[in-house]
């Protein structure tokens, strides 16, 4: 089976998803669907209250977020850190309540919930004969950023399959439903870099996420808010191989306007440099800048500092 065909199962409905073992998930989605018929004000309120509940009950993730924020913002007090973590859980669960927009609402309604900034750069660089890589970070509004790009551009990107097959289908289908008319594609990490480079060279906009800690192998330690972080130095190599520019991107929800602001930053300058360490540092700095747009909306519950430099103690319990 070719790489092109191997990932169709990610975002196409298949009959095995109706197996009885998946019925509880479908029932839950049905309840969720009914809930989405309520006004956005009510949905936001419910999401924030659910965030308060999860923050109290999931102490493991709460503590991970506390560690991450304390490392990245050492000037903040414990009280300020705790407040940021609670705000994060509220933002995360509130956005989880918004997924119905990108899953089920028609394009014109999705557009109405997204304010785009800096997207003229994609057309500008395309006209210059350059390919475009959109550098996303793990913000809670990631799916809205993906929708903002895929609605109008032919894209490809990396996708991490989820354990629950029905939820996996919902997310992957949601991330490809707008770009299907262009032939947009998703690839898993197991597919490697070749299909990403091939599709990007062919003209697709690459949506790339690179802020997770994937271990020490093939990584370098680059500063992330001043803390050494295991970083995969792949972005620079792909940028060179594809004759591309890198546009950092962030998605922030505005509770007052009930809209997601998806912003493309100016292209990274002097990138790639040809030095993995320099390029990884530049990439992490760009991700930092996007995070500072709306700090509570970054996914602080990930173990970003799980891998430590030689001789340094673990930071998570």
N, C-alpha and C positions, 0 to 999 in steps of 0.2 A: 504493500500500500504506500503510495507516495505521501510526502508531507502535505501536499495540497489537499489531499482527500482525508488525511488522518484525523483532522480536527473538526470535521463537519458535525460529529456527534455532540460537540460542545454546545451548539446553539440551534440545533434542529430538534423538534419534538419527535419522540420515538415511543412506540407502544409500551415498552418495558417501564416507562415512567408511570403507567397506570397500575402497576403491580400492587397488590394489597399492602405490601410493606410501606408503600408511599402514601397510602390513604390519609394517615394522620397529618402529613405535611400538606396535602391538598386541602384538607379541612381547615388547617390553620391559615392557608392562603385565602380560602374563601371568607373566613372571618375578617382577615386583613382587608380584603377587597371591600367588604361592606363598610368597614371602618373608614376607608378612603373616601367615602361619599360625604363625609362630614366636612364642614368648613375648615380651611387651612389654619385658622386661629385655634380651633379645637384640637386639630391634629398636632400642632406645635406644642400646645399646652400638655397634651397627653404624652408626647415624646419626651419632653423635659421631665415630667413626673416619673416616667419610666426610667429615665436616666438617673434620677435621684435614687430610685429603688435599686437599680443595678450597681450603682456606686457603693451602696451599703452592703449589698449581698456578695458581690464579686471582689473580695478583698485582695485576691491574688493579682488581678489586673489593676486594681486601684493602686496597690503598692508598686507595681511595675511602672505605672504612669508617674507616681511620685518620684521614684528613682530617676527616671528619664528627665523629668522637669527640673529636679534639683541639680542634676549634672549639667544640663544645658543652660539653666538660669541660676547660677550660684548666688546671685545677689538677692534673690527672693527669699522671704522668710518661709518657715514651715506652714504658717497660716495661709500665706499667699499661694504656696504650692498646692495645698489642699483645696483651696477655692478654685484654682485653675483645673485641677483634676475633676472636680464636680462639674464645672462648666464643660469640660471635655465630654464627660459621660452624657450630659444633657444634649450636647451638640450631636454626638454619635447616634443616640437613640432617636433624636428628632429627625435626623436625616434618614435613618432606617425607616421611619414612618413616611418619608417622601419618595421612597423607591418606586411606588406605584406610578409616579409621574413618568419616569423613563421606561417602566415596564409596560404600561397599558395606555397611557394617554396619547392622543394623536399628535403629530409633529407640531401643529400650530399651537397647541397647549403647552408643549414642552418648551418651544421657543419663548412663549410668554413668561416662563419661569426662569429664563436665563438671560443675563446681561453679559454680553461679550465685549472684551477690551483687547486691543492689539492684534486682532485676527487678520487685519489687512497685511500683516507681515508675511503670512503664508503665501498670499498671492504675489507679493513683492518679490520674495526670494525665488518662488517658482518661475517668475518671469525672468529672473537672472540666471536660470539654468541650474539652480541649487535645489537639492532635496531638503526636506524639513523633518526634524526630529522634535517632537513635543515632549519635554521632560516633566513628567508628573511626579508628585510625591503622594504618600498615603494620607491624604486628607479625607475627612468624612464625606466630602462632596465629590469624590473621585469620579463616580458614575455620571455626575452632571457635567464634569469637565470632558469626559469621554463623549457624551452625547453632543456637547457643544461643537466638538471637532468633527465627529462622524456624520452629523446631519448634512454637512456641505462638502466634505472632502473624502476622497478614497484613502482609507487608512489600513494599517496593520498594527498588531501589538501583541504583547505577551499576556497570557492569562494563566492563573494558578487555579486548577480545578478544585472544587470543594467536595467534601466527603458525602454530603447529602446530594444525591443525584438530581432531585427536583429543584432544590435551591440553586445548585450548580447550573441547571438549565435556565432558570429565571435570570440569574446574573449574566451568564454568557449571551443569552438571547437579547437581554436588555442592552448589552454593550455592542451588539452588532445589528440590531433591528433597523437603525437609521442608515447605516453604511452598507446594508445588503444590496441596495440598488447600484452601488458603485463597485461591488465585488470585494468589500472589506473582509479582512481575514484576522483570525486569532491563532496564535501559536502558543504552545506550552514551553516551559523551560527545557523539557526533554528534547524538543526539536532542535535546540541549539541556535546559533546565530545566523547560520546560512540562509534560512528562509526569510528572516527579518531583513538581512542585507539585500537579498535578491528582490524582495517586494519593494523595499525602499528605493533601490536603484531604478526600479521600473516606474517609479513616480508616486507610490503610496506614501502618505504622511505616516511616520512611525510614532506611535504613542508608547513611550518608554518609561518604566518605573524602576528606580535603581536605589531606593533608600533602605531596603531590608538588609539585615545581617545574614549573609549566606555562608558564614564560616570562614576559616582562615585560608583554605585552599583557593589558589588563584586570586587572592585578595591582597590589597595593600591597606595599611592603616593611614587614614587621612583625617584631619580634624573635622569634627562636626560640633558646632558651638564650642570649639576649643577642646573637645574630648576626642581622643583617638578612637576611630570607628573603623571596623573591618568593612572595606568598600571594594566592590567589584569594579576594576578599571576598564570597563568595556566600552563605555560611551564614547571616549575619544577615538578608539579604534574604529567603531562603527561610523562615526562622523566622517573620518578620513576615507573609509572604504566606500561610503555612499556619496561623497562630495556634498555633504549636508551642513546645515546650520542647526544649532540647538536653541530652541525657544522654551525657557522654563515656564511652567504653567501652574496656577493655583485656582482652586474653586472655593469660594467663601459664601456661606449663607447669610443673607441680611434678613433678620427676623422682622424688621419694620416693614420692608418692602415685600416680604415673602418670596424673594427671588435669590437665585445663585449668581454671584458675580464670578465669571470665569475670565481670568486675566492671563494673557501671554506677555511675558517680559521680553525686552530686547534680546537679540541673539547674543550668546556668549562670545566675548571678544578673545581673539588670539587662541581660539580653540578649534581643533586640538593642538597641543604643543608638541606632541610626540613623546612626552614623558608621562608614564602612567601615574606617578605620584602627583605631579603638577596637575594633571587633568582630573584626577580623583578629588583633589583639594578644591579645584574650581567648581566641579559638579556639586560637591557638598555645600560649598558656599552659596551656590545658586539655589539649592534646596532650602537652605537656612532663610534666605530672603523671602521665598514664597511662604514659609511657615510663619514668618513675622507679620504677614498680612492679617492673619486671624489665628493666633497661637492655640486657643482652645480647640480648634477644629482639625488639628493634626492628630493622627492616630498614635497617641502617646502610650497606648497599651501594648505595643510591640516591643520585643526585646532587641532594641537597636544596638545595644552594647554587650550582647551576650558573649561575643568573642573578644578576648582581651589580649593586649600585647604581652609578650613573654615576660613573666615575673610579676605581672599585675594581678591583684586579687579579683575574683568575680564581684560584680556590682549587684546582682540579683540573688535573693535568698533561695 
